[in-house]
Amino acid sequence: MTYTVNCSILLTELPLLERPAAAKAAGFDAVEFWWPFETSVPADAQITEFENAITDAGVHLTGLNFNAGNMPGGDRGLTSWPARSTEFQDNIDVVAGIGERLGCKAFNALYGNRIDGESAEKQDAIGAENLAAAAKGVARIGGTVLLEPVSGAPKYPLLTAEDALKVIARVKAESGVENIKLLADFYHLAVNGDDVESVIENHAKDFGHIQIADNPGRGAPGTGTLPLGEWIARSRELGYTGYIGLEYKEPQETAFSWAIREHASR
């Protein structure tokens, strides 16, 4: 199984730039990150420091989020946020540049919360425009923009796979881009009550990425009740060939115990 460690939610006991090396020490060759900077256009020195942490660790960056705002404060993306649309657009070239230098091809654009005082229609129009711009921006490096349903954010409008797929269809129809795909986070889909088995049966071959966590608790695989192994296996059978993102909460000392057990049982 080809796993990639999300170093923005795992190994958080360590400073961010030490996490790629810790993932490598734990036996993984691939990592992914949420946006690791405070601004959409960080200083060149900050970007170089981040890129060096990846390359020096000897791991591959497989996924990177566009700037999603203040995530701890409740933000969930700038894509459909009218007042920060320019900020999102300024972020595109920075993201594509990091992707080009590190060989990363998958870029998650969190859609954004509904904003008080702004109509859903206006936000969705801006969201579609910005997703198209992002797709065009990363197309030059062979990249794909990912769009995901999210749980635990009351004002985030994309809750099911169908919600996200409708936005993706709109972006493709209006702009002609093709490099935008669903990020199937099995945890978020399950928590939101989506029919994960049906989503897999109908769309697995077209998934842009898969992420996992168990439920309840968003913990490591095996700490909850979700049949993650079965869902992954079925997605593979139906044509998904990409990485499986490990995006769960677990202390560093036990973060990958399940993977060790899984490997030993083979």
Backbone torsions as a table, in degrees:
resi	resn	phi	psi	omega
1	MET	NA	136.6	-177.8
2	THR	-100.7	99.8	-178.8
3	TYR	-99.0	151.2	172.1
4	THR	-128.8	132.6	-172.8
5	VAL	-89.5	123.2	175.8
6	ASN	-80.5	104.9	-174.2
7	CYS	-81.9	5.7	174.3
8	SER	-94.0	-17.1	179.8
9	ILE	-119.8	-21.8	176.1
10	LEU	-106.3	156.7	178.3
11	LEU	61.5	28.7	-174.8
12	THR	-74.1	-6.6	172.6
13	GLU	-67.0	-20.2	-178.0
14	LEU	-99.8	154.7	170.3
15	PRO	-57.5	146.8	-172.4
16	LEU	-52.6	-41.6	-175.0
17	LEU	-76.2	-8.5	176.1
18	GLU	-93.6	-9.2	-174.3
19	ARG	-71.3	-37.6	176.9
20	PRO	-57.2	-41.9	178.8
21	ALA	-66.5	-35.1	178.0
22	ALA	-68.0	-38.0	176.3
23	ALA	-63.3	-41.6	177.5
24	LYS	-62.6	-42.9	179.8
25	ALA	-63.9	-27.6	178.9
26	ALA	-82.3	-3.2	175.0
27	GLY	105.3	12.2	-178.4
28	PHE	-107.9	145.1	-179.2
29	ASP	-107.5	0.7	-175.2
30	ALA	-137.7	144.1	178.5
31	VAL	-138.1	159.2	173.1
32	GLU	-137.2	157.9	-177.4
33	PHE	-138.9	147.6	158.7
34	TRP	-71.1	175.4	179.5
35	TRP	-59.6	120.0	-171.2
36	PRO	-91.4	10.5	-177.0
37	PHE	-122.8	163.2	-177.7
38	GLU	-84.0	-18.9	-177.4
39	THR	-126.6	163.1	-179.8
40	SER	-71.3	-28.2	-179.5
41	VAL	-127.1	81.9	-179.1
42	PRO	-73.1	168.5	178.0
43	ALA	-65.3	150.2	179.7
44	ASP	-56.3	-37.9	-178.9
45	ALA	-63.6	-37.1	177.8
46	GLN	-65.4	-43.2	179.7
47	ILE	-63.3	-44.5	179.8
48	THR	-61.8	-40.1	179.8
49	GLU	-62.3	-43.3	178.3
50	PHE	-64.3	-47.8	-179.1
51	GLU	-62.1	-38.4	178.8
52	ASN	-65.6	-34.8	178.2
53	ALA	-62.4	-34.9	178.6
54	ILE	-72.3	-52.6	-174.9
55	THR	-68.6	-39.0	-179.8
56	ASP	-65.6	-29.5	178.7
57	ALA	-76.3	-17.1	-178.8
58	GLY	75.8	30.6	177.7
59	VAL	-116.8	164.1	-179.6
60	HIS	-103.5	129.8	173.3
61	LEU	-80.4	113.8	-175.7
62	THR	-102.4	-14.2	-178.5
63	GLY	-158.3	143.8	179.6
64	LEU	-145.8	135.0	176.2
65	ASN	-83.6	146.8	162.5
66	PHE	-66.8	161.0	177.4
67	ASN	-56.1	126.5	-178.2
68	ALA	-110.2	10.9	-178.4
69	GLY	84.9	-156.2	-178.3
70	ASN	-86.6	88.9	-177.0
71	MET	-60.7	-47.1	178.2
72	PRO	-59.9	-27.9	179.5
73	GLY	-84.4	-2.6	176.3
74	GLY	111.1	-9.9	177.1
75	ASP	-64.0	147.9	179.0
76	ARG	-139.4	45.5	175.5
77	GLY	118.6	152.3	178.7
78	LEU	-106.1	-5.6	-168.5
79	THR	-55.8	-43.8	-177.1
80	SER	-111.2	20.8	-177.3
81	TRP	-96.2	103.7	-171.9
82	PRO	-53.9	-43.6	-175.6
83	ALA	-70.3	-15.0	-177.7
84	ARG	-121.0	18.4	-178.9
85	SER	-62.0	-42.7	179.8
86	THR	-63.7	-37.3	177.8
87	GLU	-62.4	-40.6	176.8
88	PHE	-62.8	-45.7	-178.7
89	GLN	-63.1	-37.2	177.5
90	ASP	-65.6	-25.8	-178.6
91	ASN	-74.8	-22.6	-172.2
92	ILE	-60.8	-49.4	-178.2
93	ASP	-65.3	-34.5	178.6
94	VAL	-64.9	-46.6	179.0
95	VAL	-61.0	-46.3	-179.2
96	ALA	-63.7	-35.9	179.1
97	GLY	-65.5	-44.1	176.4
98	ILE	-62.0	-43.8	179.4
99	GLY	-60.6	-42.2	-179.0
100	GLU	-63.7	-43.6	-177.2
101	ARG	-72.9	-30.1	-175.9
102	LEU	-105.2	-1.6	178.9
103	GLY	76.4	22.0	178.7
104	CYS	-85.4	138.0	-175.2
105	LYS	-120.8	-7.4	-173.9
106	ALA	-119.4	127.8	-172.1
107	PHE	-135.0	115.5	-173.6
108	ASN	-89.7	120.3	178.6
109	ALA	-106.8	96.2	176.3
110	LEU	-62.2	134.7	-167.1
111	TYR	-69.6	-35.0	-178.4
112	GLY	105.7	148.9	177.8
113	ASN	-74.5	159.5	168.5
114	ARG	-68.3	136.8	-175.9
115	ILE	-107.1	129.8	177.8
116	ASP	-58.6	134.0	178.2
117	GLY	89.3	-5.3	177.8
118	GLU	-114.9	137.5	180.0
119	SER	-74.3	149.5	176.1
120	ALA	-60.5	-36.0	-179.3
121	GLU	-63.3	-43.0	178.7
122	LYS	-65.5	-44.8	-179.7
123	GLN	-62.1	-41.4	-178.7
124	ASP	-68.5	-35.2	177.5
125	ALA	-65.7	-44.5	178.0
126	ILE	-65.9	-39.9	178.7
127	GLY	-60.5	-43.3	-180.0
128	ALA	-64.9	-41.4	178.7
129	GLU	-63.4	-43.3	-177.9
130	ASN	-71.4	-35.9	175.7
131	LEU	-64.4	-39.4	177.1
132	ALA	-64.3	-42.5	178.5
133	ALA	-63.4	-40.7	178.6
134	ALA	-64.4	-43.0	179.6
135	ALA	-62.0	-42.7	177.9
136	LYS	-66.0	-36.2	-178.1
137	GLY	-67.0	-35.3	-179.5
138	VAL	-95.2	-8.1	179.6
139	ALA	-62.1	-31.6	-176.3
140	ARG	-66.9	-17.6	176.8
141	ILE	-111.4	15.4	-179.4
142	GLY	74.2	24.9	-175.5
143	GLY	-88.9	164.4	178.2
144	THR	-127.0	135.9	173.6
145	VAL	-88.8	136.1	179.3
146	LEU	-109.8	144.5	177.4
147	LEU	-129.7	130.4	-174.9
148	GLU	-129.8	144.5	165.4
149	PRO	-70.3	148.0	-176.5
150	VAL	-133.7	145.3	175.5
151	SER	-108.7	165.2	174.3
152	GLY	76.3	10.2	178.4
153	ALA	-126.6	97.6	-170.2
154	PRO	-56.0	-28.8	-176.4
155	LYS	-100.9	6.5	178.6
156	TYR	-84.6	123.2	-169.1
157	PRO	-84.6	-13.4	-178.0
158	LEU	-98.3	101.7	-175.0
159	LEU	-105.9	-30.9	-177.5
160	THR	-118.3	166.6	175.8
161	ALA	-59.1	-39.2	-179.4
162	GLU	-62.7	-38.1	177.2
163	ASP	-57.8	-47.3	-178.9
164	ALA	-69.2	-40.4	-178.5
165	LEU	-64.9	-32.2	176.9
166	LYS	-65.5	-40.4	177.5
167	VAL	-66.1	-43.3	179.1
168	ILE	-59.6	-43.5	179.3
169	ALA	-62.8	-39.8	178.7
170	ARG	-63.9	-45.4	-179.3
171	VAL	-60.8	-44.3	-179.9
172	LYS	-64.3	-42.6	-177.7
173	ALA	-67.4	-38.2	-175.2
174	GLU	-83.2	-27.7	-173.3
175	SER	-116.7	-19.8	-178.4
176	GLY	83.5	0.2	178.0
177	VAL	-72.5	151.5	178.3
178	GLU	-119.2	-15.3	-172.7
179	ASN	-91.5	54.8	173.3
180	ILE	-136.2	128.0	-172.3
181	LYS	-138.9	165.1	178.5
182	LEU	-75.4	132.0	166.5
183	LEU	-94.0	113.7	-178.0
184	ALA	-94.5	95.0	174.0
185	ASP	-91.3	106.5	-173.0
186	PHE	-62.0	-31.7	178.4
187	TYR	-65.4	-54.2	-178.4
188	HIS	-58.5	-44.5	-179.5
189	LEU	-60.5	-44.4	-178.3
190	ALA	-66.2	-44.2	-179.1
191	VAL	-62.9	-35.0	-179.9
192	ASN	-81.1	-1.0	176.2
193	GLY	86.0	12.4	178.4
194	ASP	-70.2	157.6	176.9
195	ASP	-87.4	89.5	-172.6
196	VAL	-62.3	-40.2	179.6
197	GLU	-59.8	-42.7	179.6
198	SER	-66.3	-41.0	178.2
199	VAL	-59.6	-43.2	179.5
200	ILE	-64.1	-47.4	-177.7
201	GLU	-60.1	-37.7	-173.6
202	ASN	-90.2	-23.5	-169.0
203	HIS	-134.6	-0.1	-172.8
204	ALA	-54.6	-41.0	-176.5
205	LYS	-65.3	-18.8	-177.8
206	ASP	-106.4	3.9	177.8
207	PHE	-59.6	138.1	172.8
208	GLY	-85.3	-26.6	-179.4
209	HIS	-167.5	155.2	172.7
210	ILE	-122.0	137.3	170.2
211	GLN	-126.4	152.8	-176.8
212	ILE	-136.0	149.8	166.0
213	ALA	-159.7	155.8	-179.9
214	ASP	-90.5	164.5	-179.9
215	ASN	-137.7	137.5	6.5
216	PRO	-78.7	159.3	170.7
217	GLY	103.5	-12.9	-176.1
218	ARG	55.4	37.9	179.6
219	GLY	-92.4	-170.7	-178.7
220	ALA	-66.3	156.5	174.7
221	PRO	-53.2	134.3	-179.7
222	GLY	96.8	-11.2	179.0
223	THR	-88.6	-10.0	-179.6
224	GLY	-130.4	-148.3	-171.5
225	THR	-118.7	1.3	-177.2
226	LEU	-75.1	137.2	179.2
227	PRO	-81.3	62.5	-172.8
228	LEU	-60.6	-41.4	179.7
229	GLY	-60.7	-42.1	179.4
230	GLU	-66.4	-41.5	-179.3
231	TRP	-65.1	-41.1	178.7
232	ILE	-64.7	-46.7	-178.3
233	ALA	-60.2	-42.7	-179.6
234	ARG	-67.2	-38.4	177.3
235	SER	-61.4	-39.8	177.2
236	ARG	-64.1	-44.8	179.8
237	GLU	-58.2	-34.2	-175.5
238	LEU	-90.9	3.9	170.9
239	GLY	117.6	-1.6	177.5
240	TYR	-74.2	127.1	-175.5
241	THR	-119.3	3.0	-173.5
242	GLY	-86.4	-170.5	179.0
243	TYR	-72.9	160.8	169.9
244	ILE	-110.0	113.1	-178.4
245	GLY	-80.6	128.8	177.6
246	LEU	-91.5	99.4	-174.3
247	GLU	-124.9	68.6	-178.3
248	TYR	-133.6	171.3	-179.2
249	LYS	-105.4	123.7	-179.8
250	GLU	-162.7	136.9	177.9
251	PRO	-57.4	150.8	-175.2
252	GLN	-55.6	-39.8	-174.1
253	GLU	-67.8	-23.0	-179.8
254	THR	-120.1	10.5	-171.1
255	ALA	-57.6	-35.7	-173.9
256	PHE	-122.3	22.0	179.2
257	SER	-60.4	-36.9	179.8
258	TRP	-62.6	-37.4	-179.5
259	ALA	-68.6	-36.3	177.1
260	ILE	-65.2	-43.0	177.9
261	ARG	-63.6	-41.8	-179.8
262	GLU	-61.6	-44.5	-179.4
263	HIS	-64.2	-40.9	-177.5
264	ALA	-68.4	-24.9	-176.5
265	SER	-82.9	-8.3	-176.8
266	ARG	-83.0	NA	NA
